[in-house]
Amino acid sequence: MFKQIPLGPIQTNAYVLYNDKKEAVIFDPGGDAEAFIHWINNEQLNPLAILLTHAHFDHIGAVDEVRNAFDIPVYLHTEEHTWLGDPSLNGSSRLTDRALTTAKPADYDLEDETELTIGSFTFSLLHTPGHSPGSVSFYYKEEAILFSGDVLFQQGIGRTDLHGGNHAQLLSSIHHKILPLPEETTVASGHGPLTTIGQEMDHNPFLTGY
């Protein structure tokens, strides 16, 4: 079971994956920390970790508050280890009308493509760079869900004009890492509605003619 919760200045999708035991894993808490923490407590969930698909400002705005509220570790790909504390890398320095976004370093660096087990949850890690160098997609086979961050959207793909972005690399990540997953896999994107691998193979204009 999972819940999609838009948070922060541009309503970035955070996700909370949880089981019958009320254990939970949090993806990309982008802002609105107080309301988000209240929702978790109201649902009587027991968060185990924060998993970051990448370290852009709109995905990390509530990281420290949530980490501190539940005393849980943060996981982030090693290629973006310094981004949490650097507004010029996480993109918040581009916004002249908003405060800079920073957070303490991640507790664990993700490196190899392998399996990550947190409590009773086991994820396949897919390094999917292109939107950013350390973008990671988390595939939860048990429920056929891919938490893709800003790599793949409904009829869209991530922007590549930010620091470390690379359009060709992004398309390669999608075609070689994501599209081979079962077509019925739910794609839980960082922005917009849910979709599936099959729907994007058939209808995403950015993926045709690759």
Rosetta blueprint (number, residue, H / E / L):
1 M L
2 F E
3 K E
4 Q E
5 I E
6 P E
7 L E
8 G L
9 P L
10 I L
11 Q L
12 T E
13 N E
14 A E
15 Y E
16 V E
17 L E
18 Y E
19 N L
20 D L
21 K L
22 K L
23 E E
24 A E
25 V E
26 I E
27 F E
28 D L
29 P L
30 G L
31 G L
32 D L
33 A H
34 E H
35 A H
36 F H
37 I H
38 H H
39 W H
40 I H
41 N H
42 N H
43 E L
44 Q L
45 L L
46 N E
47 P E
48 L E
49 A E
50 I E
51 L E
52 L L
53 T L
54 H L
55 A L
56 H L
57 F H
58 D H
59 H H
60 I H
61 G L
62 A L
63 V H
64 D H
65 E H
66 V H
67 R H
68 N H
69 A H
70 F H
71 D L
72 I L
73 P L
74 V E
75 Y E
76 L E
77 H E
78 T H
79 E H
80 E H
81 H L
82 T L
83 W H
84 L H
85 G H
86 D L
87 P H
88 S H
89 L H
90 N H
91 G L
92 S H
93 S H
94 R H
95 L L
96 T L
97 D L
98 R L
99 A L
100 L L
101 T L
102 T L
103 A L
104 K L
105 P L
106 A L
107 D L
108 Y E
109 D E
110 L E
111 E L
112 D L
113 E L
114 T L
115 E E
116 L E
117 T E
118 I E
119 G L
120 S L
121 F E
122 T E
123 F E
124 S E
125 L E
126 L E
127 H E
128 T L
129 P L
130 G L
131 H L
132 S L
133 P L
134 G L
135 S L
136 V E
137 S E
138 F E
139 Y E
140 Y E
141 K H
142 E H
143 E H
144 A L
145 I E
146 L E
147 F E
148 S E
149 G E
150 D L
151 V L
152 L E
153 F E
154 Q L
155 Q L
156 G E
157 I E
158 G L
159 R L
160 T L
161 D L
162 L L
163 H L
164 G L
165 G L
166 N L
167 H H
168 A H
169 Q H
170 L H
171 L H
172 S H
173 S H
174 I H
175 H H
176 H H
177 K H
178 I H
179 L L
180 P L
181 L L
182 P L
183 E L
184 E L
185 T L
186 T E
187 V E
188 A E
189 S E
190 G L
191 H L
192 G L
193 P L
194 L L
195 T E
196 T E
197 I H
198 G H
199 Q H
200 E H
201 M H
202 D H
203 H H
204 N L
205 P L
206 F L
207 L L
208 T L
209 G L
210 Y L
